[in-house]
Amino acid sequence: MAHSSWTLWLSAIALCLSGCGGLGLGNPDIGVGDEQDPSPSEVTATPDPPEVHRYDVIVYGDELPGICAAIWAKRTLGEGARVALVRPEEAGAMVGGLLTRGGLAYLDFDKTPRWYAQPFSDCFLDFLDEANVGESCVHPMRADEGMRRMLENAGVSLLSNARLEPVVENGRIEYADVIGHNKRLEANSFIDTTQQAELAIAAGQPYYRGYESQGEELAQSTLGTSIVPIVEGLTIEELRQIEALFHDDPNWVAQIEESIYSRNDAAGSQFWMSGFGFPLYQSYRDGYYFRSIAIGAAYHIDRDQPFSLQGFFWDKANVCELDERSLSWNGFLFKYDVDTIREMEANNFQPSAEMIEELREVEAWLREYSGNPEVEVILPPEIYVRHSVSVRDVVAPLSGREIMVGGTRVEDSIATFSYDFDFRGGVDGLSMRVPPLPQYNFGIEHGLSRSIENLAIAGRSSGYEGIAVSVGRINTKNVYHGQGLGVAAALAQQQGVPLNQITSGQVREQWDQMTERTTELRGRVTADVTQYSEVR
């Protein structure tokens, strides 16, 4: 099994794309990572004042929602604007976070009818085009290349190796120092699009841990964490053959049924056995879905592991066909408490020794059942954390209860989004029926800090309450949100007002004008909230 090899390979190619002299996208990179520490003889009693760099808008974090926030801030402000995308990663690291370093190739599309015709989807559609997405899957290399082109074409500066320490005075971020370098960044607005709200929390923004906002006892409970590897040496047809070994063998079927029914209640067992006999399903031209738990259950039996949502769990999976014998596999779950996940986030999203060892066993198992000793499971540079925290004290949080009845009011909305309440891996201590597929409106307000007037947060750690994060964490939705917050930051500067005074209605009016299209909002009631009285 390879871990560092993919990291080095991707980083090397990304570095070649950026040039040996560092990144030069749009306005030149300030070269944060090139600064050398002074020698002892050069240190004086009076340190030099920091080198100050001034921007109109700073976006912190290179996730796709951040890319779109930066591009639409620049697009709204115009040619002379100075917008920077700042990230703590080295210049050679791939741009794109979850979709590149995290290996998440399978894209979760909006299920709202005609989402692709709306102004709020413009940046996401640009990404699909620039990353050469076949239909539903993106190769990490093409995602990195596409996002770099998007930034370059927009004239947005990319600043790498720049972990920020914000300084808040009188309810606003006055500036942010670059940790480890004598540099200071100033901006009218800051938008945090890191997965874990790193900048916002450093600025003092309060937050919920796990599903704490649904119930205080759930502060250590959240969704499963994954490694999304690339499996080299297997074709889709060979996967079908492995699956058929368990579907077609009565002994295996009996063992799997016994394993599942002995460790789950009736409803849970029925859920896991549903679709058992169905073969690997081609959901898109380049994407597949395991409707059957057969492969995962067989692995657990061979490993003498309990079939339960504890520890490691081989789930029904999404599989992307990146090349003929190269598959991205999203279905390997690890259940951890929030404290453990936060430690992994602080350790640059690196996998634990337990994760690495389990994927080594997966590789050996796939080699055995495929009959191919050359099968290789290649780990991505980062793990895939679905959720750890959600910020509090925003202008208007977005709750699960609100989502079930169609979301925010039209006048408080920028977009409509639809996707399942996805509790991947389960949430320990949370026992409820999963609400039906929602279709809800949302605005920018759950991403606007109430107490820090020039700070916004986009991404899975935005202002979600109750079970809202289970659908709100989906990347496509947060790309829409990031695009909206970028427009909001530009409007705040143009109007000379704090960012948290800009409304969703103003953002919607602005991008309708820019795109010469009218946003259609289609949120609707999908559940009777009286039947889900426990949901916040």
C-alpha positions in Angstrom: 0.0 0.0 0.0 1.3 3.4 -0.9 0.8 6.5 1.3 3.7 9.0 0.6 4.0 8.0 -3.0 0.7 9.7 -4.0 1.5 12.7 -1.9 4.8 13.1 -3.5 3.5 12.5 -7.0 0.7 15.0 -6.7 2.8 17.6 -5.0 5.5 17.3 -7.6 3.1 17.8 -10.5 1.4 20.7 -8.7 4.8 22.3 -8.1 5.7 21.9 -11.8 2.4 23.6 -12.7 3.2 26.5 -10.4 6.8 26.9 -11.5 10.0 26.6 -9.6 9.9 30.2 -8.5 6.6 29.9 -6.7 3.0 30.6 -7.6 2.1 33.5 -9.8 -1.7 33.5 -10.2 -3.2 36.9 -11.0 -1.4 39.4 -8.8 2.0 37.9 -8.0 2.3 35.7 -4.9 3.9 37.7 -2.1 6.3 34.8 -1.6 5.3 34.1 2.0 7.1 30.8 2.0 10.4 32.2 0.7 11.3 34.2 3.8 14.4 33.0 5.7 14.8 33.3 9.4 17.5 35.8 10.3 20.8 34.6 11.6 21.6 35.3 15.3 24.0 38.1 14.3 21.2 39.9 12.4 18.7 39.9 15.3 18.5 43.3 16.9 16.8 44.4 20.1 14.2 46.3 18.1 12.5 44.0 15.6 11.6 45.3 12.2 8.0 46.3 11.7 6.0 43.8 9.8 5.7 44.0 6.0 2.1 45.0 5.4 0.0 43.8 2.4 -3.3 45.3 1.8 -6.3 43.6 0.0 -9.9 44.4 -0.5 -11.0 40.8 0.3 -9.0 37.9 1.8 -10.4 34.4 1.5 -8.7 31.9 3.8 -8.7 28.3 2.7 -8.4 26.7 -0.7 -11.6 24.6 -0.8 -13.8 25.1 -3.9 -16.2 27.3 -1.9 -13.2 29.6 -1.2 -12.1 29.6 -4.8 -15.6 30.7 -5.8 -15.8 33.3 -3.0 -12.6 34.9 -4.2 -13.5 34.8 -7.8 -16.9 36.4 -7.3 -15.6 39.0 -5.0 -13.1 40.0 -7.7 -15.7 39.8 -10.4 -18.1 42.1 -8.5 -15.4 44.6 -7.5 -13.9 44.9 -10.9 -10.5 45.0 -12.6 -8.6 47.1 -10.1 -9.6 45.1 -7.0 -7.1 43.2 -4.9 -8.4 39.8 -3.8 -6.3 37.1 -2.3 -6.8 33.4 -1.6 -4.6 32.6 1.4 -3.8 29.1 2.5 -1.5 27.5 5.1 -0.4 24.7 2.7 2.9 24.8 1.0 3.1 26.2 -2.6 3.6 22.7 -4.0 0.5 21.3 -2.4 -2.5 20.8 -4.6 -5.2 23.5 -4.6 -8.7 22.3 -3.7 -8.5 20.7 -0.3 -11.2 18.0 -0.1 -11.5 17.5 -3.9 -7.8 17.1 -4.4 -5.7 16.4 -1.2 -8.7 14.6 0.3 -9.2 12.5 -2.8 -13.0 13.0 -3.0 -13.6 12.4 -6.7 -17.4 11.6 -6.6 -19.3 14.9 -6.8 -22.6 15.2 -5.0 -24.9 17.1 -7.4 -27.8 19.3 -6.4 -31.1 17.5 -6.8 -33.1 20.7 -7.4 -34.6 20.6 -10.9 -32.7 22.8 -13.3 -30.1 23.9 -10.7 -27.6 24.3 -13.6 -29.7 27.2 -15.1 -29.5 29.4 -12.0 -27.1 32.3 -11.3 -25.9 30.7 -8.1 -24.5 27.7 -9.9 -22.2 29.7 -12.2 -19.0 29.1 -10.3 -19.6 25.4 -9.9 -20.3 25.0 -13.6 -17.1 26.8 -14.4 -15.3 24.3 -12.2 -16.9 21.3 -13.9 -15.7 22.8 -17.2 -12.2 23.8 -16.2 -11.6 20.5 -14.4 -12.8 18.5 -17.4 -15.4 16.5 -15.3 -16.7 13.7 -17.4 -20.1 13.6 -15.7 -20.0 13.1 -11.9 -16.3 12.4 -11.1 -13.2 14.6 -11.0 -9.6 13.4 -11.1 -7.6 15.2 -8.4 -5.0 16.3 -10.9 -7.6 17.9 -13.2 -9.3 19.5 -10.2 -6.1 21.1 -9.1 -5.3 22.4 -12.6 -8.8 23.7 -13.1 -8.9 25.6 -9.9 -5.6 27.2 -10.6 -6.8 28.3 -14.0 -9.9 29.7 -12.5 -7.9 31.9 -10.1 -5.5 33.0 -12.7 -8.2 33.9 -15.2 -10.0 36.0 -12.5 -6.8 37.8 -11.4 -7.0 36.5 -7.8 -3.6 36.2 -6.0 -2.8 32.9 -4.4 -0.7 33.1 -1.2 0.6 29.8 0.1 2.5 28.8 3.3 0.6 31.5 5.1 -1.2 30.4 8.3 -3.0 33.4 9.7 -3.4 34.7 13.2 -6.3 37.2 13.2 -6.3 40.3 15.5 -9.8 41.4 16.4 -10.3 44.9 17.7 -13.7 46.7 18.3 -15.6 43.8 16.8 -13.7 43.5 13.5 -10.6 41.8 12.2 -8.1 44.6 11.9 -5.4 42.5 10.3 -4.0 39.0 10.3 -0.3 38.2 11.0 1.3 35.4 9.0 2.6 33.0 11.6 6.3 32.4 11.5 6.9 35.4 9.1 7.2 39.1 9.6 4.2 39.8 7.4 0.8 41.2 8.0 -2.3 41.1 5.8 -5.1 43.7 5.9 -8.5 43.6 4.2 -11.9 45.1 4.4 -13.5 41.6 4.7 -12.2 38.1 5.6 -14.0 34.9 4.4 -13.0 31.7 6.1 -13.6 28.6 3.9 -11.4 26.1 5.7 -13.0 22.9 6.6 -12.7 23.4 10.3 -13.4 27.3 10.5 -9.8 27.7 11.5 -9.6 31.5 11.0 -13.0 32.2 12.6 -12.2 30.1 15.7 -8.8 31.8 16.0 -10.6 35.1 15.9 -12.8 34.0 18.9 -15.9 32.9 17.0 -17.8 30.5 19.3 -18.8 27.1 18.0 -20.7 23.9 18.6 -18.8 20.6 18.7 -20.3 17.7 16.7 -24.1 17.6 17.0 -24.1 19.6 20.2 -26.7 22.0 18.9 -29.1 19.1 18.5 -28.4 18.0 22.0 -25.7 18.8 24.6 -25.0 15.1 25.1 -24.0 14.9 21.4 -20.9 17.2 21.6 -18.6 14.2 21.0 -20.8 12.6 18.3 -20.6 13.3 14.6 -20.4 11.6 11.2 -17.9 9.0 10.0 -14.4 10.1 8.9 -13.0 8.5 5.8 -9.9 7.8 3.7 -10.8 8.0 0.0 -8.0 6.0 -1.7 -7.3 5.4 -5.4 -7.3 1.7 -6.0 -4.9 0.8 -8.9 -5.0 -2.4 -10.8 -8.8 -3.1 -10.7 -11.4 -2.6 -13.3 -15.1 -2.1 -12.8 -15.8 -5.5 -14.4 -13.4 -7.1 -11.9 -15.2 -5.5 -9.0 -18.5 -6.9 -10.3 -16.8 -10.4 -10.4 -15.7 -10.0 -6.8 -19.1 -8.9 -5.7 -20.7 -11.9 -7.5 -18.6 -14.3 -5.4 -20.6 -13.3 -2.4 -24.0 -12.8 -4.1 -23.9 -16.2 -5.8 -22.6 -18.4 -2.9 -25.3 -19.5 -0.5 -22.8 -20.1 2.3 -21.5 -16.5 2.0 -25.1 -15.2 1.9 -25.9 -17.1 5.1 -22.8 -15.9 6.9 -23.5 -12.3 5.9 -27.1 -12.4 7.0 -26.2 -13.9 10.3 -23.5 -11.3 10.9 -25.9 -8.4 10.1 -29.0 -9.7 11.9 -27.1 -10.7 15.0 -25.7 -7.2 15.6 -28.4 -4.9 14.5 -32.1 -4.4 15.3 -34.8 -5.4 12.8 -34.9 -2.0 11.1 -31.2 -1.7 10.9 -30.8 -5.2 9.5 -33.4 -4.6 6.9 -31.6 -1.4 5.8 -28.3 -3.2 5.4 -29.8 -6.1 3.6 -31.8 -4.0 1.2 -30.4 -4.2 -2.2 -28.1 -7.0 -1.2 -28.5 -9.0 -4.4 -28.2 -6.0 -6.8 -24.9 -5.7 -8.7 -22.7 -2.7 -8.8 -24.9 0.1 -10.3 -23.6 2.6 -12.9 -25.1 5.9 -11.6 -23.2 8.1 -14.1 -21.1 7.6 -17.1 -18.0 7.7 -14.9 -19.5 6.9 -11.5 -20.8 3.8 -9.8 -22.6 3.0 -6.5 -22.6 -0.2 -4.4 -26.2 -0.8 -3.5 -25.2 -4.1 -1.8 -23.2 -4.4 1.4 -21.9 -7.8 0.2 -18.3 -6.8 -0.3 -18.0 -4.9 3.0 -19.8 -7.5 5.0 -17.6 -10.3 3.6 -14.5 -8.3 4.5 -15.6 -7.9 8.1 -16.3 -11.6 8.3 -12.9 -12.5 7.0 -11.3 -10.0 9.5 -13.5 -11.3 12.3 -14.7 -7.8 12.9 -18.2 -6.9 14.2 -20.6 -5.6 11.5 -21.5 -2.4 13.3 -21.0 1.4 12.9 -18.1 1.4 15.4 -14.4 1.5 14.7 -13.8 0.7 11.1 -16.7 0.1 8.8 -16.6 -0.8 5.0 -19.8 0.9 3.8 -21.8 0.8 0.6 -19.6 3.0 -1.6 -19.3 5.5 -4.4 -16.7 4.5 -6.9 -15.3 6.7 -9.6 -13.6 5.3 -12.7 -10.7 7.7 -13.1 -8.9 5.6 -15.7 -9.4 2.0 -16.9 -7.6 0.5 -14.0 -7.7 3.3 -11.6 -10.7 3.7 -9.2 -11.4 6.3 -6.5 -13.3 4.5 -3.7 -15.4 6.4 -1.1 -16.7 4.0 1.4 -14.1 3.3 4.1 -15.4 4.8 7.4 -13.9 5.3 10.8 -15.9 6.3 13.8 -14.1 8.7 16.1 -15.2 11.2 18.8 -15.0 14.9 18.0 -11.8 15.4 20.2 -10.0 12.8 18.1 -11.1 14.3 14.8 -10.1 17.8 16.0 -6.6 16.4 16.8 -6.4 15.0 13.2 -7.5 18.3 11.8 -4.7 20.1 13.8 -2.3 17.5 12.4 -2.9 18.6 8.9 -5.6 16.0 8.3 -3.1 13.2 8.4 -4.5 9.6 8.9 -3.9 7.7 12.1 -1.8 4.6 12.3 -5.0 2.6 12.7 -6.4 4.0 9.5 -3.2 3.2 7.6 -3.1 -0.3 8.9 -6.7 -1.0 8.1 -6.3 0.1 4.5 -3.3 -2.1 4.3 -5.6 -5.0 5.2 -8.1 -3.8 2.5 -5.3 -3.9 -0.1 -4.4 -7.5 0.9 -8.0 -8.6 0.8 -8.6 -7.1 -2.7 -5.5 -8.7 -4.0 -6.7 -12.1 -2.7 -10.2 -11.9 -4.1 -9.2 -10.4 -7.4 -6.3 -12.8 -7.9 -4.1 -9.9 -8.8 -1.1 -9.3 -6.5 -0.5 -6.0 -8.3 -3.6 -4.3 -6.8 -2.5 -1.2 -4.9 -4.4 1.0 -2.5 -3.0 4.5 -2.7 -3.8 6.8 0.2 -4.5 10.5 -0.5 -2.5 13.3 1.2 -5.4 14.0 3.6 -8.3 12.2 5.3 -11.9 13.2 4.6 -13.6 14.7 7.7 -17.3 15.1 7.1 -17.9 17.3 10.2 -16.4 18.4 13.4 -17.6 21.8 14.4 -20.3 24.4 13.5 -19.8 28.1 14.3 -22.3 29.9 16.6 -23.2 33.5 16.9 -24.1 34.1 13.2 -26.6 36.6 11.9 -29.2 33.8 11.4 -28.3 30.1 11.8 -29.8 27.5 9.5 -31.5 24.7 11.3 -32.6 21.2 10.3 -36.2 22.1 11.3 -36.1 25.1 9.0 -34.7 23.0 6.1 -37.6 20.5 6.4 -40.2 23.2 5.7 -38.4 24.7 2.7 -35.6 26.8 4.3 -35.4 30.5 4.6 -38.0 33.0 3.3 -37.6 34.1 -0.3 -36.5 37.6 0.7 -33.7 36.0 2.9 -32.4 33.6 0.2 -29.8 33.4 -2.5 -30.4 29.8 -3.7 -32.2 26.5 -3.5 -30.5 23.2 -2.7 -31.7 19.6 -2.5 -29.8 16.6 -1.2 -30.6 13.8 1.3 -30.0 14.2 5.0 -26.9 12.1 4.9 -25.8 10.7 8.2 -22.9 8.7 6.8 -21.7 6.3 9.4 -24.4 7.3 11.9 -24.2 9.7 14.8 -23.8 8.0 18.2 -26.6 8.9 20.5 -28.8 10.4 17.8 -31.9 8.2 17.3 -34.5 9.5 14.9 -36.1 8.7 11.6 -34.3 10.3 8.7 -36.5 13.1 7.2 -37.4 12.8 3.5 -35.3 14.5 0.7 -35.4 18.2 1.4 -35.5 21.1 -1.1 -34.7 24.2 0.7 -33.9 27.9 0.2 -30.9 29.4 2.1 -29.2 32.8 2.3 -25.8 34.1 3.3 -26.8 34.9 6.9 -25.8 31.6 8.4 -22.3 32.4 7.2 -22.1 36.0 8.6 -20.5 36.4 12.0 -22.8 38.6 14.2 -20.1 39.8 16.6 -17.2 40.2 14.1 -18.5 42.5 11.5 -16.1 41.8 8.7 -15.9 37.9 9.0 -17.8 35.3 7.0 -17.7 31.5 7.1 -18.5 29.2 4.2 -18.3 25.4 4.3 -19.3 22.5 6.5 -18.5 24.5 9.6 -20.8 27.4 8.8 -23.7 28.3 11.1 -25.7 25.0 11.0 -27.9 23.9 13.9 -29.6 20.6 14.8 -29.3 18.1 12.0 -28.8 20.8 9.3 -25.2 20.0 8.8 -26.2 16.5 7.5 -27.3 18.1 4.3 -25.6 21.5 4.6 -22.1 20.0 4.6 -22.5 18.9 0.9 -19.8 20.6 -1.1 -22.0 21.8 -3.9 -24.3 23.7 -1.6 -21.3 25.4 0.0 -19.9 26.4 -3.4 -23.2 28.3 -3.9 -22.8 29.8 -0.4 -19.1 30.8 -1.1 -20.1 32.5 -4.3 -22.7 34.5 -2.5 -20.4 35.5 0.3 -17.8 36.7 -2.2 -20.4 39.0 -3.7 -21.5 40.1 -0.3 -17.9 41.1 0.6 -17.6 43.1 -2.6 -20.9 44.9 -1.9 -19.9 45.7 1.6 -16.8 47.5 0.3 -18.7 49.3 -2.4 -21.3 50.5 0.0 -18.9 51.3 2.8 -20.7 49.1 5.4 -19.7 46.1 7.5 -20.0 42.7 5.8 -22.6 41.4 8.3 -25.0 44.2 7.2 -25.3 42.9 3.6 -28.4 40.9 3.0 -29.2 37.9 0.8 -31.6 40.0 -1.2 -28.8 42.4 -2.1 -26.6 39.5 -3.2 -29.3 37.9 -5.3 -30.1 41.2 -7.0 -26.4 41.8 -7.8 -25.7 38.4 -9.4 -29.0 38.5 -11.3 -27.8 41.7 -12.8 -24.3 40.3 -13.5 -25.6 37.1 -15.1 -28.7 38.7 -16.8 -30.8 35.9 -15.4 -33.3 35.7 -12.6 -32.7 33.4 -9.6 -35.6 31.0 -9.2 -36.2 29.9 -5.6 -38.0 26.6 -5.2 -37.9 25.7 -1.5 -40.8 23.6 -0.4 -42.2 21.7 2.6 -41.0 18.1 2.5 -41.8 16.9 6.0 -44.5 17.5 8.7 -42.4 18.9 11.5 -44.9 17.7 14.0 -43.8 14.2 13.2 -40.1 15.2 13.8 -40.6 17.2 17.1 -37.2 16.2 18.3 -35.4 17.8 15.4 -33.8 21.2 15.9 
